[in-house]
């Protein structure tokens, strides 16, 4: 049996963006925990309970994933694709949170199964507001598919 938590998985290689995101989520008091992973490879290991995360129970899936696109090792689109084709992870809400406004990135991500695509605001107050709204919506308002 799958257990969905209100853990937020932040997959972000930019330390400044990660710090701002974590602060905003904590201020909004959403999620039981926030786990920051620095690249797509680490995210896949964590979610599929392999490598250094082999002792983690794969059935404990995060309540949502905030996913950057441009990352080292494995990019965000590859992570998205692997999560959405696997029956164990396909229902996890994945919010692409990136600086890319390119139509091809938006279209590719929705085609691959992204639940939402949000462009990172440049201005700090707007960045914080958007992150809070994402967390509140996906973990408090949205009724996730089990």
Helices and strands as residue ranges (DSSP letters): E 3-4, E 8-11, H 15-28, E 34-37, H 40-47, G 51-53, E 60-61, E 64-67, H 76-85, E 93-98, H 103-112, E 116-119, H 124-136, I 137-141
